[in-house]
Amino acid sequence: MFFFRRKNKKPIYYGWWVAIAGSFNMMISSGPTFQAASTLFRAIEDEFGWSRALVSGVASFGRFGGALFGPLEGWLTDKFGSGKMILFGFTFAGIGMIIFSKISGPIMYYFSFFIVSLGFSMGGFVPSMHSVNSWMSQKRATGMAIVISGSSLGGVFVPLIVWSIINYGWRETTLIIGIVTLIAGPPLSFVIGKKLDPKINIVNNKNLKSTTYNALQYDFKPSEAIKTRGFWGISITHTFTNLSVGAISAHIFFQLTDINGANLSDALASTILPIMAFTSFFFQIIGGFIGDKFSKRKVLPFLILIQGSSLIVLGLATTYLESVIFAVLWGIGFGGRTPMLHALRGEYFGRKHFGMILGMSSFPMMLGMMISPVIVGRIYDIHKSYVGVLYILGLTCVIASVTILFASKPKPPHTR
């Protein structure tokens, strides 16, 4: 059924359950490779003594799979459905995480992280967003915000992961994460994989009018979408904003604990990540509400500039308080703008080919996230400081605040 009924109350639209399950998906799939990545990298560096570029470069190598197979993942999701992709992806990632716990050298380190990243890429973001885009048309930004918020909530577990690494070791910690991933795959695939029956006309249901699909929306084919200014405006903007996301996910713990950075202890630095996570979570939800009520393209420049300003603050931070200010600003900017950018794709291009279009438009973004960690790591190895590169990443956000203004809504081909 598409509604869960409560006695004497309005039914709960099934799309909300899909969004909540998608949030749990993101909590698991983004945790070890995004939120907790820098803490794992610190443990790897401490044990093996590898260079910063080599240690953090695995994030770039891992995202190579997401960039390379992004369009294919989108096509597979459109063809086989979100449920099958989540089940396969989580199984793949869980096995990869178990292999990661047994690494002994750089080759195995890179290979296992690639498998983990590819598995979570196939079973995480794209299928969850694809399903929400199908179920939640008029509340799309809010539904997507709920899904994306799971990634931020994953940051809440970073102190627990740090505690586990300190007390039991990073190998035992990653082994447990791998087992949890294998267990979580089947129930998540069942809930998120349920398809909306197109024969059921729920548009006329007054109680559910705000959560129904707008039948008048044109579903762009990928070949049509790629020819529009809206497609490239969103893609370029997302690329520029996510250059810093890739760098922050790989290097934030280093910057907070390095003597040339904020110079915090590991325990104190680990509290900054949950602040980033909680702030991002709240503003992702707020961003979803705002995106459903106001023009996303007009609000986005302000949020992107806030994200950029947080990077400047991080570059200047030498105390715990200044690090907290960075975390709050980052959460506001990054958190608020993320659901809006993704909701724009669904709003502009429809739902039928959303997976493929999302994979295609995310390709340059993933390339940027792939390149930025290793470049930032290399710059640090040379200059022993992140300050200059953080200023440059702040500038890319300024550029993104302009490029989004060119992402106008495309007209269906037959109306041009």
DRENDO-1510 file (C-alpha; in Angstrom, 1 decimal, always signed):
<recs>
REC; n; res; u; v; w
REC; 1; MET; +0.0; +0.0; +0.0 .
REC; 2; PHE; +1.0; +3.6; -0.6 .
REC; 3; PHE; -0.3; +5.0; +2.7 .
REC; 4; PHE; +0.1; +3.9; +6.3 .
REC; 5; ARG; -3.3; +4.6; +8.0 .
REC; 6; ARG; -3.6; +5.6; +11.7 .
REC; 7; LYS; -6.9; +5.3; +13.5 .
REC; 8; ASN; -9.0; +8.5; +13.1 .
REC; 9; LYS; -6.1; +10.3; +11.5 .
REC; 10; LYS; -5.0; +11.2; +8.1 .
REC; 11; PRO; -2.9; +8.6; +6.3 .
REC; 12; ILE; +0.9; +9.0; +6.2 .
REC; 13; TYR; +2.0; +9.1; +2.6 .
REC; 14; TYR; +4.5; +6.3; +1.8 .
REC; 15; GLY; +6.8; +8.8; +0.2 .
REC; 16; TRP; +7.8; +10.1; +3.6 .
REC; 17; TRP; +8.8; +6.6; +4.7 .
REC; 18; VAL; +11.0; +6.4; +1.6 .
REC; 19; ALA; +12.6; +9.7; +2.5 .
REC; 20; ILE; +13.3; +8.5; +6.1 .
REC; 21; ALA; +14.7; +5.2; +4.9 .
REC; 22; GLY; +16.9; +7.2; +2.4 .
REC; 23; SER; +18.2; +9.2; +5.4 .
REC; 24; PHE; +19.3; +6.0; +7.2 .
REC; 25; ASN; +20.9; +4.9; +3.9 .
REC; 26; MET; +22.9; +8.1; +3.7 .
REC; 27; MET; +23.8; +7.8; +7.4 .
REC; 28; ILE; +25.5; +4.5; +6.7 .
REC; 29; SER; +26.8; +5.0; +3.2 .
REC; 30; SER; +28.4; +8.4; +3.7 .
REC; 31; GLY; +29.7; +7.8; +7.2 .
REC; 32; PRO; +33.0; +5.8; +6.7 .
REC; 33; THR; +33.9; +7.4; +3.3 .
REC; 34; PHE; +32.8; +11.0; +4.0 .
REC; 35; GLN; +32.1; +12.1; +7.6 .
REC; 36; ALA; +34.7; +9.8; +9.3 .
REC; 37; ALA; +37.2; +9.6; +6.4 .
REC; 38; SER; +39.7; +12.1; +7.9 .
REC; 39; THR; +39.7; +10.2; +11.2 .
REC; 40; LEU; +40.5; +7.0; +9.5 .
REC; 41; PHE; +43.2; +8.7; +7.4 .
REC; 42; ARG; +44.8; +10.0; +10.6 .
REC; 43; ALA; +44.9; +6.4; +12.0 .
REC; 44; ILE; +46.3; +5.1; +8.8 .
REC; 45; GLU; +49.0; +7.8; +8.7 .
REC; 46; ASP; +50.0; +7.1; +12.3 .
REC; 47; GLU; +50.4; +3.3; +11.7 .
REC; 48; PHE; +52.1; +3.3; +8.3 .
REC; 49; GLY; +53.8; +6.7; +8.2 .
REC; 50; TRP; +52.8; +7.3; +4.6 .
REC; 51; SER; +52.8; +10.9; +3.1 .
REC; 52; ARG; +49.7; +13.1; +3.5 .
REC; 53; ALA; +49.1; +13.0; -0.3 .
REC; 54; LEU; +49.2; +9.2; -0.4 .
REC; 55; VAL; +46.9; +8.8; +2.6 .
REC; 56; SER; +44.3; +11.3; +1.6 .
REC; 57; GLY; +44.7; +10.5; -2.1 .
REC; 58; VAL; +42.7; +7.3; -1.5 .
REC; 59; ALA; +39.6; +9.5; -1.2 .
REC; 60; SER; +40.3; +10.8; -4.8 .
REC; 61; PHE; +40.8; +7.2; -6.0 .
REC; 62; GLY; +37.7; +6.0; -4.3 .
REC; 63; ARG; +35.6; +8.8; -5.8 .
REC; 64; PHE; +37.0; +7.9; -9.3 .
REC; 65; GLY; +34.6; +5.0; -9.3 .
REC; 66; GLY; +31.7; +7.3; -8.5 .
REC; 67; ALA; +32.7; +9.7; -11.2 .
REC; 68; LEU; +33.5; +7.0; -13.8 .
REC; 69; PHE; +30.3; +4.9; -13.2 .
REC; 70; GLY; +28.0; +7.7; -12.2 .
REC; 71; PRO; +26.0; +7.9; -15.5 .
REC; 72; LEU; +26.0; +4.1; -15.6 .
REC; 73; GLU; +24.7; +3.9; -12.0 .
REC; 74; GLY; +21.9; +6.3; -12.9 .
REC; 75; TRP; +20.9; +4.2; -16.0 .
REC; 76; LEU; +21.0; +1.0; -13.9 .
REC; 77; THR; +18.8; +2.6; -11.3 .
REC; 78; ASP; +16.3; +3.8; -13.9 .
REC; 79; LYS; +16.2; +0.3; -15.4 .
REC; 80; PHE; +16.3; -2.1; -12.4 .
REC; 81; GLY; +15.0; +0.1; -9.6 .
REC; 82; SER; +16.4; +1.6; -6.4 .
REC; 83; GLY; +15.9; -1.6; -4.3 .
REC; 84; LYS; +18.1; -3.9; -6.3 .
REC; 85; MET; +20.8; -1.2; -6.6 .
REC; 86; ILE; +20.8; -0.7; -2.8 .
REC; 87; LEU; +21.0; -4.4; -2.1 .
REC; 88; PHE; +23.9; -4.9; -4.5 .
REC; 89; GLY; +25.7; -1.8; -3.5 .
REC; 90; PHE; +25.6; -2.4; +0.3 .
REC; 91; THR; +26.7; -6.0; -0.1 .
REC; 92; PHE; +29.6; -4.8; -2.3 .
REC; 93; ALA; +30.6; -2.0; +0.2 .
REC; 94; GLY; +30.3; -4.2; +3.3 .
REC; 95; ILE; +32.7; -6.8; +1.8 .
REC; 96; GLY; +35.0; -4.0; +0.8 .
REC; 97; MET; +35.0; -2.6; +4.3 .
REC; 98; ILE; +35.9; -6.0; +5.7 .
REC; 99; ILE; +38.8; -6.2; +3.3 .
REC; 100; PHE; +39.8; -2.7; +4.3 .
REC; 101; SER; +40.2; -3.9; +7.9 .
REC; 102; LYS; +42.9; -6.3; +6.7 .
REC; 103; ILE; +45.1; -4.0; +4.7 .
REC; 104; SER; +48.9; -4.2; +4.9 .
REC; 105; GLY; +50.1; -1.9; +2.1 .
REC; 106; PRO; +49.2; +0.9; -0.3 .
REC; 107; ILE; +47.9; -1.3; -3.1 .
REC; 108; MET; +45.4; -3.1; -0.8 .
REC; 109; TYR; +44.6; +0.2; +0.9 .
REC; 110; TYR; +43.5; +1.8; -2.4 .
REC; 111; PHE; +41.8; -1.3; -3.8 .
REC; 112; SER; +39.6; -1.9; -0.7 .
REC; 113; PHE; +38.7; +1.8; -0.4 .
REC; 114; PHE; +37.7; +1.8; -4.1 .
REC; 115; ILE; +35.4; -1.2; -3.5 .
REC; 116; VAL; +33.8; +0.5; -0.5 .
REC; 117; SER; +33.3; +3.8; -2.3 .
REC; 118; LEU; +31.9; +2.1; -5.5 .
REC; 119; GLY; +29.5; +0.0; -3.4 .
REC; 120; PHE; +28.2; +3.0; -1.4 .
REC; 121; SER; +28.0; +5.0; -4.6 .
REC; 122; MET; +25.9; +2.4; -6.3 .
REC; 123; GLY; +23.6; +1.7; -3.3 .
REC; 124; GLY; +23.6; +5.1; -1.6 .
REC; 125; PHE; +22.8; +8.5; -2.9 .
REC; 126; VAL; +21.5; +8.0; -6.5 .
REC; 127; PRO; +18.9; +5.2; -5.8 .
REC; 128; SER; +17.7; +7.0; -2.6 .
REC; 129; MET; +17.3; +10.3; -4.5 .
REC; 130; HIS; +15.8; +8.6; -7.5 .
REC; 131; SER; +13.1; +7.0; -5.3 .
REC; 132; VAL; +12.3; +10.2; -3.4 .
REC; 133; ASN; +12.1; +12.1; -6.7 .
REC; 134; SER; +9.5; +9.6; -7.9 .
REC; 135; TRP; +7.4; +9.7; -4.8 .
REC; 136; MET; +7.7; +13.4; -3.8 .
REC; 137; SER; +7.0; +15.8; -6.6 .
REC; 138; GLN; +5.6; +18.9; -4.9 .
REC; 139; LYS; +7.5; +18.4; -1.7 .
REC; 140; ARG; +10.6; +17.3; -3.5 .
REC; 141; ALA; +13.1; +19.6; -1.8 .
REC; 142; THR; +11.8; +18.6; +1.7 .
REC; 143; GLY; +12.0; +14.9; +0.8 .
REC; 144; MET; +15.4; +15.2; -0.6 .
REC; 145; ALA; +16.5; +17.3; +2.4 .
REC; 146; ILE; +15.5; +14.4; +4.7 .
REC; 147; VAL; +17.6; +12.0; +2.6 .
REC; 148; ILE; +20.6; +14.3; +2.5 .
REC; 149; SER; +20.3; +15.0; +6.2 .
REC; 150; GLY; +21.3; +11.4; +6.9 .
REC; 151; SER; +24.7; +12.2; +5.7 .
REC; 152; SER; +25.0; +15.0; +8.2 .
REC; 153; LEU; +23.7; +12.8; +11.0 .
REC; 154; GLY; +26.4; +10.3; +10.2 .
REC; 155; GLY; +28.8; +12.9; +11.5 .
REC; 156; VAL; +27.2; +12.5; +15.0 .
REC; 157; PHE; +28.9; +9.1; +15.2 .
REC; 158; VAL; +32.4; +10.4; +14.5 .
REC; 159; PRO; +33.3; +10.8; +18.2 .
REC; 160; LEU; +32.1; +7.2; +18.7 .
REC; 161; ILE; +34.3; +6.1; +15.7 .
REC; 162; VAL; +37.3; +8.0; +17.2 .
REC; 163; TRP; +36.7; +6.5; +20.6 .
REC; 164; SER; +36.5; +3.0; +19.0 .
REC; 165; ILE; +39.7; +3.6; +17.0 .
REC; 166; ILE; +41.5; +4.8; +20.2 .
REC; 167; ASN; +40.3; +2.0; +22.4 .
REC; 168; TYR; +40.0; -1.0; +20.0 .
REC; 169; GLY; +41.9; +0.0; +16.8 .
REC; 170; TRP; +40.9; +1.1; +13.4 .
REC; 171; ARG; +40.9; -2.4; +12.0 .
REC; 172; GLU; +38.3; -3.6; +14.5 .
REC; 173; THR; +36.3; -0.5; +13.9 .
REC; 174; THR; +36.1; -0.9; +10.1 .
REC; 175; LEU; +35.3; -4.6; +10.5 .
REC; 176; ILE; +32.2; -3.7; +12.6 .
REC; 177; ILE; +31.2; -1.0; +10.1 .
REC; 178; GLY; +31.4; -3.6; +7.3 .
REC; 179; ILE; +29.2; -6.1; +9.2 .
REC; 180; VAL; +26.6; -3.3; +9.9 .
REC; 181; THR; +26.5; -2.4; +6.2 .
REC; 182; LEU; +25.8; -6.0; +5.2 .
REC; 183; ILE; +23.0; -6.3; +7.7 .
REC; 184; ALA; +21.4; -2.9; +6.7 .
REC; 185; GLY; +21.2; -3.5; +3.0 .
REC; 186; PRO; +18.1; -5.8; +2.7 .
REC; 187; PRO; +15.7; -3.8; +4.9 .
REC; 188; LEU; +16.7; -0.5; +3.2 .
REC; 189; SER; +16.3; -1.9; -0.2 .
REC; 190; PHE; +12.8; -3.2; +0.6 .
REC; 191; VAL; +11.5; +0.1; +1.9 .
REC; 192; ILE; +13.2; +2.4; -0.7 .
REC; 193; GLY; +12.7; +0.1; -3.6 .
REC; 194; LYS; +8.9; +0.1; -3.5 .
REC; 195; LYS; +7.7; +1.6; -6.7 .
REC; 196; LEU; +4.9; +4.2; -7.2 .
REC; 197; ASP; +2.0; +2.6; -9.2 .
REC; 198; PRO; +1.3; +5.1; -12.1 .
REC; 199; LYS; -2.2; +3.7; -12.4 .
REC; 200; ILE; -3.2; +5.1; -9.0 .
REC; 201; ASN; -4.5; +8.6; -9.4 .
REC; 202; ILE; -3.7; +10.3; -6.1 .
REC; 203; VAL; -3.8; +13.8; -7.5 .
REC; 204; ASN; -7.5; +14.2; -6.7 .
REC; 205; ASN; -7.0; +13.2; -3.0 .
REC; 206; LYS; -7.3; +16.5; -1.2 .
REC; 207; ASN; -5.4; +15.2; +1.9 .
REC; 208; LEU; -2.4; +14.3; -0.2 .
REC; 209; LYS; -2.4; +17.0; -2.8 .
REC; 210; SER; +1.0; +18.4; -1.7 .
REC; 211; THR; +2.8; +15.0; -2.1 .
REC; 212; THR; +1.5; +13.9; -5.5 .
REC; 213; TYR; +3.1; +13.9; -8.8 .
REC; 214; ASN; +2.4; +16.8; -11.1 .
REC; 215; ALA; +1.2; +15.0; -14.3 .
REC; 216; LEU; +1.9; +18.1; -16.4 .
REC; 217; GLN; +5.6; +18.0; -15.7 .
REC; 218; TYR; +7.6; +17.0; -18.8 .
REC; 219; ASP; +10.2; +14.2; -18.3 .
REC; 220; PHE; +13.3; +15.2; -20.2 .
REC; 221; LYS; +15.3; +12.5; -21.9 .
REC; 222; PRO; +19.0; +12.6; -21.0 .
REC; 223; SER; +19.9; +13.6; -24.6 .
REC; 224; GLU; +17.4; +16.5; -24.2 .
REC; 225; ALA; +18.5; +17.6; -20.7 .
REC; 226; ILE; +22.2; +17.8; -21.6 .
REC; 227; LYS; +21.4; +20.4; -24.3 .
REC; 228; THR; +19.9; +22.8; -21.8 .
REC; 229; ARG; +21.5; +25.7; -20.0 .
REC; 230; GLY; +19.8; +24.6; -16.8 .
REC; 231; PHE; +21.7; +21.2; -16.9 .
REC; 232; TRP; +25.1; +22.8; -17.3 .
REC; 233; GLY; +24.4; +25.7; -14.8 .
REC; 234; ILE; +23.5; +23.2; -12.1 .
REC; 235; SER; +26.4; +20.9; -13.0 .
REC; 236; ILE; +29.1; +23.6; -13.0 .
REC; 237; THR; +27.7; +25.2; -9.8 .
REC; 238; HIS; +27.7; +21.9; -8.0 .
REC; 239; THR; +31.2; +21.2; -9.2 .
REC; 240; PHE; +32.6; +24.5; -7.8 .
REC; 241; THR; +30.8; +24.1; -4.5 .
REC; 242; ASN; +31.9; +20.5; -4.0 .
REC; 243; LEU; +35.6; +21.1; -4.6 .
REC; 244; SER; +35.7; +22.2; -1.0 .
REC; 245; VAL; +33.5; +19.4; +0.1 .
REC; 246; GLY; +35.9; +16.8; -1.1 .
REC; 247; ALA; +38.8; +18.6; +0.5 .
REC; 248; ILE; +37.1; +19.1; +3.8 .
REC; 249; SER; +36.0; +15.5; +4.1 .
REC; 250; ALA; +39.5; +14.3; +3.6 .
REC; 251; HIS; +41.5; +16.9; +5.4 .
REC; 252; ILE; +39.4; +18.6; +8.1 .
REC; 253; PHE; +40.7; +16.4; +11.0 .
REC; 254; PHE; +44.2; +17.1; +9.9 .
REC; 255; GLN; +43.7; +20.9; +9.8 .
REC; 256; LEU; +42.0; +20.9; +13.2 .
REC; 257; THR; +44.8; +18.9; +14.8 .
REC; 258; ASP; +47.9; +20.1; +13.0 .
REC; 259; ILE; +50.3; +22.5; +14.8 .
REC; 260; ASN; +50.0; +24.9; +11.8 .
REC; 261; GLY; +46.2; +24.7; +12.0 .
REC; 262; ALA; +43.9; +25.0; +15.0 .
REC; 263; ASN; +46.2; +22.7; +16.9 .
REC; 264; LEU; +43.4; +20.9; +18.8 .
REC; 265; SER; +43.7; +17.5; +20.5 .
REC; 266; ASP; +42.2; +14.5; +18.7 .
REC; 267; ALA; +39.4; +14.3; +21.3 .
REC; 268; LEU; +38.6; +18.1; +21.0 .
REC; 269; ALA; +38.8; +18.1; +17.2 .
REC; 270; SER; +36.4; +15.2; +17.1 .
REC; 271; THR; +33.7; +17.4; +18.7 .
REC; 272; ILE; +33.9; +19.9; +15.8 .
REC; 273; LEU; +32.6; +17.3; +13.3 .
REC; 274; PRO; +29.3; +16.7; +15.1 .
REC; 275; ILE; +28.8; +20.4; +15.3 .
REC; 276; MET; +29.2; +20.5; +11.5 .
REC; 277; ALA; +26.8; +17.5; +11.3 .
REC; 278; PHE; +24.1; +18.9; +13.5 .
REC; 279; THR; +24.2; +22.4; +11.9 .
REC; 280; SER; +24.2; +20.8; +8.4 .
REC; 281; PHE; +21.3; +18.6; +9.4 .
REC; 282; PHE; +19.1; +21.4; +10.7 .
REC; 283; PHE; +19.8; +23.6; +7.7 .
REC; 284; GLN; +19.3; +20.8; +5.2 .
REC; 285; ILE; +15.8; +20.4; +6.6 .
REC; 286; ILE; +15.3; +24.2; +6.6 .
REC; 287; GLY; +16.7; +24.4; +3.1 .
REC; 288; GLY; +14.2; +21.8; +2.0 .
REC; 289; PHE; +11.3; +23.8; +3.4 .
REC; 290; ILE; +12.6; +27.1; +1.9 .
REC; 291; GLY; +13.2; +25.4; -1.4 .
REC; 292; ASP; +9.6; +24.2; -1.6 .
REC; 293; LYS; +8.3; +27.7; -1.0 .
REC; 294; PHE; +10.7; +30.1; -2.7 .
REC; 295; SER; +12.8; +30.3; -5.8 .
REC; 296; LYS; +15.8; +28.0; -5.2 .
REC; 297; ARG; +17.9; +29.8; -7.8 .
REC; 298; LYS; +17.5; +33.1; -6.0 .
REC; 299; VAL; +18.3; +31.7; -2.5 .
REC; 300; LEU; +21.2; +29.5; -3.5 .
REC; 301; PRO; +23.8; +32.3; -4.1 .
REC; 302; PHE; +23.6; +33.5; -0.5 .
REC; 303; LEU; +24.0; +30.0; +0.9 .
REC; 304; ILE; +26.9; +29.2; -1.4 .
REC; 305; LEU; +28.7; +32.4; -0.2 .
REC; 306; ILE; +28.2; +31.4; +3.4 .
REC; 307; GLN; +29.9; +28.1; +2.6 .
REC; 308; GLY; +32.7; +30.0; +1.0 .
REC; 309; SER; +33.1; +32.3; +4.0 .
REC; 310; SER; +33.4; +29.3; +6.3 .
REC; 311; LEU; +36.5; +28.2; +4.5 .
REC; 312; ILE; +38.2; +31.6; +5.1 .
REC; 313; VAL; +37.3; +31.2; +8.8 .
REC; 314; LEU; +38.9; +27.8; +8.9 .
REC; 315; GLY; +42.0; +29.1; +7.3 .
REC; 316; LEU; +42.4; +31.7; +10.0 .
REC; 317; ALA; +41.3; +29.5; +12.9 .
REC; 318; THR; +43.8; +29.0; +15.7 .
REC; 319; THR; +41.4; +28.3; +18.6 .
REC; 320; TYR; +38.5; +26.0; +19.4 .
REC; 321; LEU; +36.0; +28.9; +19.3 .
REC; 322; GLU; +37.1; +29.9; +15.8 .
REC; 323; SER; +36.8; +26.3; +14.7 .
REC; 324; VAL; +33.2; +26.2; +16.1 .
REC; 325; ILE; +32.4; +29.3; +14.1 .
REC; 326; PHE; +33.7; +27.5; +10.9 .
REC; 327; ALA; +31.6; +24.5; +11.7 .
REC; 328; VAL; +28.4; +26.5; +12.1 .
REC; 329; LEU; +28.9; +28.6; +9.0 .
REC; 330; TRP; +29.8; +25.4; +7.0 .
REC; 331; GLY; +26.6; +23.8; +8.3 .
REC; 332; ILE; +24.4; +26.7; +7.3 .
REC; 333; GLY; +25.9; +27.1; +3.8 .
REC; 334; PHE; +26.6; +23.5; +2.8 .
REC; 335; GLY; +23.5; +22.2; +4.6 .
REC; 336; GLY; +21.1; +24.7; +3.2 .
REC; 337; ARG; +22.2; +24.7; -0.4 .
REC; 338; THR; +22.6; +20.9; -0.9 .
REC; 339; PRO; +18.9; +19.8; -1.1 .
REC; 340; MET; +18.1; +22.8; -3.2 .
REC; 341; LEU; +20.6; +21.9; -5.9 .
REC; 342; HIS; +19.4; +18.4; -6.1 .
REC; 343; ALA; +15.7; +19.4; -6.1 .
REC; 344; LEU; +16.4; +21.7; -9.0 .
REC; 345; ARG; +17.2; +18.7; -11.1 .
REC; 346; GLY; +14.0; +17.0; -10.3 .
REC; 347; GLU; +12.0; +20.2; -10.8 .
REC; 348; TYR; +13.7; +20.9; -14.1 .
REC; 349; PHE; +13.9; +17.5; -15.7 .
REC; 350; GLY; +11.2; +15.3; -14.2 .
REC; 351; ARG; +11.3; +11.8; -12.7 .
REC; 352; LYS; +11.4; +9.1; -15.5 .
REC; 353; HIS; +15.1; +9.5; -16.4 .
REC; 354; PHE; +16.1; +11.2; -13.1 .
REC; 355; GLY; +18.8; +8.6; -12.2 .
REC; 356; MET; +20.6; +8.9; -15.5 .
REC; 357; ILE; +20.4; +12.7; -15.5 .
REC; 358; LEU; +21.6; +12.9; -11.9 .
REC; 359; GLY; +24.5; +10.6; -12.8 .
REC; 360; MET; +25.4; +12.6; -15.9 .
REC; 361; SER; +25.2; +16.0; -14.1 .
REC; 362; SER; +27.1; +14.7; -11.1 .
REC; 363; PHE; +30.0; +13.5; -13.3 .
REC; 364; PRO; +32.0; +16.8; -13.3 .
REC; 365; MET; +31.2; +17.3; -9.6 .
REC; 366; MET; +32.6; +13.8; -8.7 .
REC; 367; LEU; +35.7; +14.5; -10.8 .
REC; 368; GLY; +36.2; +17.7; -8.8 .
REC; 369; MET; +35.7; +15.9; -5.5 .
REC; 370; MET; +38.1; +13.2; -6.8 .
REC; 371; ILE; +40.9; +15.7; -7.6 .
REC; 372; SER; +40.7; +18.1; -4.7 .
REC; 373; PRO; +41.8; +15.9; -1.8 .
REC; 374; VAL; +45.0; +14.8; -3.5 .
REC; 375; ILE; +45.9; +18.3; -4.7 .
REC; 376; VAL; +45.2; +19.7; -1.3 .
REC; 377; GLY; +47.3; +16.9; +0.3 .
REC; 378; ARG; +50.2; +17.6; -2.1 .
REC; 379; ILE; +50.1; +21.3; -1.4 .
REC; 380; TYR; +50.3; +20.6; +2.3 .
REC; 381; ASP; +53.2; +18.2; +1.8 .
REC; 382; ILE; +55.1; +21.1; +0.1 .
REC; 383; HIS; +54.0; +24.1; +2.2 .
REC; 384; LYS; +53.0; +22.4; +5.5 .
REC; 385; SER; +49.9; +24.6; +5.6 .
REC; 386; TYR; +46.3; +24.5; +4.3 .
REC; 387; VAL; +45.7; +28.3; +4.6 .
REC; 388; GLY; +46.3; +29.3; +0.9 .
REC; 389; VAL; +44.4; +26.4; -0.6 .
REC; 390; LEU; +41.4; +27.1; +1.7 .
REC; 391; TYR; +41.3; +30.7; +0.4 .
REC; 392; ILE; +41.3; +29.4; -3.1 .
REC; 393; LEU; +38.4; +27.0; -2.3 .
REC; 394; GLY; +36.5; +29.9; -0.9 .
REC; 395; LEU; +36.9; +31.7; -4.2 .
REC; 396; THR; +35.4; +28.8; -6.1 .
REC; 397; CYS; +32.3; +29.2; -4.0 .
REC; 398; VAL; +32.1; +32.8; -5.0 .
REC; 399; ILE; +32.3; +31.7; -8.6 .
REC; 400; ALA; +29.5; +29.1; -8.0 .
REC; 401; SER; +27.2; +31.8; -6.5 .
REC; 402; VAL; +27.3; +33.5; -9.9 .
REC; 403; THR; +27.0; +30.4; -12.2 .
REC; 404; ILE; +23.8; +29.2; -10.5 .
REC; 405; LEU; +22.1; +32.4; -11.7 .
REC; 406; PHE; +22.5; +31.1; -15.3 .
REC; 407; ALA; +20.7; +27.8; -14.5 .
REC; 408; SER; +17.3; +28.8; -15.8 .
REC; 409; LYS; +14.5; +26.3; -16.0 .
REC; 410; PRO; +14.4; +24.7; -19.5 .
REC; 411; LYS; +11.3; +24.4; -21.6 .
REC; 412; PRO; +10.2; +21.1; -23.1 .
REC; 413; PRO; +11.6; +20.6; -26.6 .
REC; 414; HIS; +8.1; +20.6; -28.2 .
REC; 415; THR; +7.3; +24.0; -26.8 .
REC; 416; ARG; +10.5; +25.8; -28.0 .
</recs>
